[in-house]
């Protein structure tokens, strides 16, 4: 297992949530087209990248031309309201925006972002990476493991959403990740118009799976012993816990006409594909999805949305090395600078840095610090980088960041 991290994002999920949350803003890009959902999605992804510092970012996109699930079940998601035209427009443009940034998008033929997330978790495990799936879809819970977590988007955005691991999933639903799909197939999913097995809900299903091990074991017992082991096991648990005996009634529900077929159908509809070719090539620097991204590209693409604060955030989080590759920062601000003991720099530069720290803050002080920070970065050796933090009261932070793009220098960045 390495320290490398893959962030896999359910893009349609974020776009839907941000469309409804931000439609009143009426935000439009430089050409006048609606971008409030696109901007909201991007803003949340930037916050997530800032929090997790991943090595690669992958976006799953639904195939909007056809759906194999809808072909198998025309009533799939039939209860959902018709999509607003402005949302449809932004859904159709999402891949172009993300591709233009240099991020990786995958639109699987006839499939959904859920399938991309499932394949991302499998890819990460196979390659020894860690993985975080970002989605509001509960089907992703089946992919939680010791190496994969799910950031379940709820009201409150990235920072207000729970990051689920195996222990937290069990605390929420009473099931382990490897039981989750069986649990969901029994319960059903109203949002996808998938009824559950009648009479078996969120309270009974976890008990059944915990005691019997899996639904495969349940169906095998019903087939070979008529459910005798099931009834005995459930009733024994009821006696131990003081609950009313329910073995026989549970068996009756599971053997009712259509129950097995309903379970099998739900399981097939809910299971994500784990074998998609994601096109991730982590050993080829500069390929789509790998961080950091090109600063000029980031400024051009994000700047087109017309929100300077988001452009500044994007320049900071998308152009920095991921946590697994991060150099040791030397933080420099008007409040001070701490130089590593073993760092060798010219004595005159060290003296000027001390004098600069002691000087009064202000616009001239910020510009002088800008020059000194570049000078320090230019003589660095070893795994260090200079983080220069000017006084925002003296010089607008965005101004210096844009200036830095025209004067690129390794081992140096403006915070």
C-alpha positions in Angstrom: 0.0 0.0 0.0 1.3 3.4 -1.0 0.4 6.9 0.2 -1.1 7.7 -3.2 -4.8 8.7 -3.2 -7.4 8.6 -6.0 -10.4 10.9 -5.7 -13.4 9.6 -7.7 -16.3 12.0 -8.1 -20.0 11.3 -9.1 -20.2 14.5 -11.3 -24.0 14.3 -12.0 -24.7 13.9 -8.3 -22.9 17.2 -7.5 -24.4 19.0 -10.5 -27.9 18.1 -9.4 -27.4 19.2 -5.9 -25.7 22.5 -6.9 -28.3 23.3 -9.5 -31.1 23.3 -6.9 -28.9 25.0 -4.3 -27.6 27.8 -6.5 -30.2 28.4 -9.3 -31.2 31.7 -7.7 -27.7 33.0 -8.2 -28.3 33.1 -12.0 -24.5 32.8 -12.5 -23.5 32.9 -16.2 -20.1 32.6 -17.9 -18.4 35.1 -20.2 -20.7 33.9 -23.1 -23.9 34.3 -21.1 -24.6 30.5 -20.6 -25.7 29.3 -17.2 -22.9 27.9 -15.0 -24.3 28.0 -11.4 -24.3 24.2 -11.2 -20.9 23.8 -12.9 -19.4 26.4 -10.7 -20.9 24.9 -7.5 -19.6 21.4 -8.5 -16.2 22.8 -9.2 -16.1 24.8 -6.0 -17.0 21.7 -4.0 -14.3 19.6 -5.8 -11.7 22.2 -5.1 -12.6 22.1 -1.4 -12.3 18.3 -1.5 -8.9 18.4 -3.2 -7.8 21.0 -0.7 -8.9 18.7 2.1 -7.6 15.3 0.8 -4.6 16.4 -1.5 -5.1 13.5 -3.9 -2.6 12.3 -6.5 -5.3 11.9 -9.2 -8.9 13.0 -9.7 -11.5 11.1 -11.8 -15.0 12.1 -12.7 -17.8 9.7 -13.6 -20.3 11.0 -16.0 -23.7 9.3 -16.9 -24.2 8.2 -20.5 -27.2 10.4 -21.3 -27.8 8.8 -24.7 -28.8 5.3 -23.5 -29.1 3.4 -20.2 -28.7 -0.4 -20.0 -30.6 -0.3 -16.7 -33.5 1.6 -18.2 -33.6 -0.8 -21.1 -33.9 -3.7 -18.6 -36.4 -1.8 -16.5 -38.2 1.1 -18.3 -39.6 2.3 -14.9 -36.0 2.9 -13.6 -35.9 6.2 -11.8 -39.4 6.9 -13.1 -40.5 8.8 -10.0 -38.0 11.6 -10.5 -39.1 15.0 -11.7 -38.2 16.1 -15.3 -34.8 17.9 -15.4 -34.8 21.7 -15.8 -33.4 22.8 -19.2 -30.6 24.8 -17.6 -29.5 21.8 -15.6 -29.5 19.6 -18.7 -27.3 22.2 -20.5 -24.8 22.1 -17.7 -24.9 18.3 -17.4 -24.0 18.2 -21.1 -21.1 20.6 -20.7 -19.6 19.2 -17.5 -17.2 16.8 -19.2 -15.9 19.6 -21.5 -15.1 21.8 -18.6 -13.3 19.1 -16.6 -11.4 17.9 -19.6 -10.3 21.4 -20.5 -8.8 21.7 -17.0 -6.8 18.5 -17.5 -8.9 16.4 -15.1 -10.1 12.9 -16.2 -13.7 12.1 -17.1 -15.1 8.7 -17.9 -18.5 8.3 -19.6 -19.1 4.6 -19.8 -21.3 3.3 -22.7 -24.9 2.8 -21.4 -23.8 3.1 -17.8 -23.6 5.7 -15.0 -21.2 7.5 -12.7 -21.9 4.8 -10.0 -20.2 2.3 -12.3 -17.2 4.5 -12.6 -17.0 4.9 -8.8 -17.2 1.1 -8.5 -14.4 0.6 -11.0 -12.3 3.4 -9.3 -12.4 1.6 -6.0 -11.4 -1.7 -7.6 -8.6 0.0 -9.5 -7.3 1.7 -6.4 -7.2 -1.6 -4.5 -5.5 -3.4 -7.3 -2.8 -0.8 -7.6 -2.2 -0.3 -3.9 -3.7 3.2 -3.8 -6.2 4.6 -1.3 -9.5 5.9 -2.6 -12.2 8.4 -1.7 -15.5 8.3 -3.5 -17.6 11.5 -3.5 -21.3 11.0 -4.1 -24.7 11.3 -2.7 -25.7 7.8 -3.9 -25.8 5.1 -1.2 -24.9 2.3 -3.6 -21.3 3.5 -3.3 -21.4 2.2 0.3 -20.8 -1.3 -1.0 -17.2 -0.3 -2.0 -16.2 0.9 1.4 -13.1 -0.9 2.7 -9.9 -0.5 4.7 -8.6 1.5 1.7 -11.7 3.1 0.2 -13.9 5.7 2.0 -17.1 7.4 0.8 -17.7 11.1 1.3 -21.5 11.1 1.3 -22.7 14.5 0.2 -25.5 15.9 2.2 -26.8 19.4 2.9 -23.8 21.4 4.2 -21.4 20.7 1.4 -18.0 19.0 1.5 -17.1 20.1 5.0 -20.5 19.2 6.4 -20.7 15.7 4.8 -19.7 12.5 6.6 -16.7 10.5 5.5 -17.7 6.9 5.9 -15.4 4.0 6.7 -16.4 0.4 7.6 -17.0 1.3 11.3 -19.1 4.4 10.5 -21.2 2.4 7.9 -22.0 -0.2 10.5 -22.9 2.4 13.0 -25.4 4.0 10.5 -27.0 0.9 9.0 -25.9 -2.1 11.2 -24.2 -3.8 8.3 -20.6 -4.3 7.1 -19.7 -3.0 3.6 -19.6 -6.5 2.1 -23.3 -7.0 3.2 -24.4 -3.6 2.0 -25.7 -4.6 -1.5 -27.7 -7.5 0.0 -29.1 -5.1 2.5 -30.0 -2.5 -0.2 -31.6 -5.2 -2.4 -33.8 -6.3 0.4 -34.7 -2.8 1.4 -35.2 -1.4 -2.1 -34.5 2.1 -3.3 -37.4 4.5 -3.7 -35.2 7.1 -5.5 -34.5 4.6 -8.3 -38.1 3.3 -8.2 -36.9 -0.2 -7.0 -39.3 -1.7 -4.5 -37.8 -3.9 -1.8 -38.8 -7.4 -0.7 -42.1 -6.9 1.1 -42.0 -7.0 4.9 -38.2 -6.8 5.1 -36.9 -3.3 5.9 -33.9 -1.5 7.4 -34.3 -3.1 10.9 -34.8 -6.8 9.9 -32.3 -7.0 7.0 -29.2 -6.3 9.1 -30.2 -9.0 11.6 -30.8 -11.5 8.8 -27.4 -10.8 7.2 -25.5 -10.8 10.4 -26.9 -14.1 11.6 -26.9 -15.9 8.2 -23.7 -14.4 6.7 -25.1 -13.5 3.3 -28.3 -13.8 1.2 -26.6 -16.5 -0.8 -26.5 -18.6 2.4 -30.2 -17.7 3.1 -31.3 -18.9 -0.4 -29.2 -22.0 -0.1 -30.8 -22.9 3.2 -34.3 -22.4 1.8 -33.5 -24.5 -1.2 -31.9 -27.4 0.7 -33.6 -27.5 4.1 -36.8 -25.5 3.5 -35.4 -22.7 5.7 -35.0 -24.8 8.8 -31.6 -23.4 9.7 -32.9 -19.9 9.0 -35.9 -20.3 11.4 -33.8 -21.9 14.1 -31.0 -19.3 13.9 -33.4 -16.3 13.9 -35.6 -17.7 16.8 -32.5 -18.5 18.9 -31.3 -14.9 18.5 -34.8 -13.7 19.4 -34.7 -15.7 22.6 -31.3 -14.4 23.5 -32.3 -10.8 23.0 -35.8 -11.0 24.4 -37.4 -10.2 21.0 -40.6 -11.8 19.7 -39.9 -14.9 17.7 -40.0 -14.1 14.0 -38.2 -17.0 12.2 -41.3 -18.4 10.7 -42.8 -15.1 9.6 -39.4 -14.1 8.1 -39.2 -17.3 6.1 -42.8 -16.8 4.9 -41.8 -13.3 3.5 -38.7 -14.7 1.8 -40.5 -17.5 0.2 -43.5 -15.4 -0.9 -44.2 -15.3 -4.6 -41.7 -12.9 -6.4 -39.5 -12.3 -3.3 -36.4 -14.0 -4.7 -36.9 -12.5 -8.1 -37.3 -9.0 -6.6 -34.1 -9.4 -4.6 -32.1 -10.7 -7.6 -33.4 -8.0 -9.8 -32.5 -5.2 -7.3 -29.1 -6.7 -6.8 -28.4 -6.7 -10.5 -29.7 -3.1 -10.9 -27.7 -1.8 -7.9 -24.4 -3.5 -8.5 -21.8 -1.3 -10.1 -19.4 -2.4 -12.8 -16.0 -2.9 -11.5 -14.1 -3.7 -14.7 -14.3 -0.4 -16.6 -11.2 0.9 -18.3 -10.7 4.2 -16.6 -7.7 5.3 -18.6 -5.6 6.1 -15.5 -1.9 6.1 -16.3 -0.2 7.3 -13.1 3.3 6.5 -14.3 3.0 9.0 -17.2 3.3 12.5 -15.8 1.0 15.1 -17.4 -1.7 12.6 -18.4 -5.4 13.6 -17.6 -6.4 13.4 -14.0 -2.9 13.6 -12.4 -2.2 16.5 -10.1 -0.7 19.1 -10.2 -2.2 20.8 -13.2 -0.8 23.5 -15.5 -1.4 26.9 -13.8 -2.1 28.9 -17.1 -4.6 26.3 -18.1 -6.3 26.5 -14.7 -6.5 30.2 -14.8 -7.9 30.3 -18.3 -10.6 27.7 -17.8 -11.8 28.5 -14.3 -11.5 32.3 -15.0 -14.1 31.9 -17.8 -16.7 31.1 -15.1 -16.3 34.7 -13.9 -15.7 34.1 -10.1 -12.3 35.4 -9.1 -12.3 33.8 -5.7 -12.8 30.4 -7.2 -10.1 31.1 -9.7 -7.7 31.9 -6.9 -8.7 28.7 -5.0 -8.2 26.6 -8.1 -4.8 28.1 -8.7 -3.8 27.2 -5.2 -5.2 23.6 -4.9 -4.9 22.3 -8.5 -1.3 23.4 -9.1 0.3 22.1 -5.9 1.9 18.7 -5.5 -0.3 16.0 -3.9 0.3 15.1 -0.3 2.3 12.0 -1.3 4.8 14.2 -3.1 4.6 17.3 -1.1 7.9 19.0 -0.3 8.7 20.4 3.1 7.4 24.0 3.2 9.5 26.9 4.4 6.8 29.4 5.5 7.6 33.0 5.1 5.4 35.9 6.2 5.7 39.3 7.8 5.4 37.5 11.2 8.6 35.5 10.7 10.4 32.7 8.8 11.8 29.4 10.1 14.7 28.1 8.2 15.7 24.4 8.6 18.9 23.9 10.6 20.7 22.1 7.8 19.7 24.7 5.2 22.7 26.4 3.5 22.0 29.9 2.1 24.3 32.9 1.6 24.9 34.9 4.8 23.8 38.2 3.1 20.4 36.7 2.1 19.9 35.4 5.7 20.6 38.9 7.0 18.2 40.5 4.6 15.5 38.1 5.5 15.9 38.9 9.2 15.8 42.6 8.4 12.7 42.1 6.3 10.8 40.3 9.1 11.7 43.1 11.5 10.4 45.8 9.1 6.9 47.4 9.3 4.2 45.7 7.2 2.6 47.4 4.2 2.5 47.3 0.4 6.3 47.9 0.0 6.9 45.2 2.6 4.8 42.7 0.7 6.6 43.5 -2.6 10.0 43.2 -0.9 9.0 39.9 0.6 7.9 38.7 -2.8 11.4 39.3 -4.2 13.2 37.8 -1.2 11.0 34.7 -1.3 11.9 34.1 -4.9 15.6 34.7 -4.2 15.5 32.2 -1.3 13.7 29.6 -3.5 16.3 30.0 -6.2 19.1 28.8 -3.9 17.3 26.0 -2.2 18.5 22.4 -2.4 16.8 19.4 -0.9 13.0 18.7 -0.5 12.0 22.2 0.3 9.6 24.8 -1.1 9.0 28.4 -0.1 5.5 29.3 0.9 5.3 33.1 0.7 2.3 34.6 2.5 2.0 38.4 2.0 -0.2 40.6 4.1 -3.6 40.7 2.4 -4.1 44.1 3.8 -1.1 45.4 1.8 -1.5 43.5 -1.5 -4.5 41.6 -2.8 -3.4 37.9 -2.7 -4.8 37.2 -6.1 -2.7 39.9 -7.7 0.5 38.3 -6.5 -0.6 34.8 -7.5 -1.3 36.0 -11.0 2.0 37.8 -11.1 3.6 34.5 -10.0 2.3 32.7 -13.1 4.3 35.0 -15.4 7.4 34.4 -13.3 7.4 30.6 -12.7 10.1 29.3 -10.4 10.5 25.8 -9.0 10.4 25.4 -5.2 8.3 28.6 -4.7 4.6 29.4 -4.3 2.5 32.3 -3.1 -0.2 31.3 -0.6 
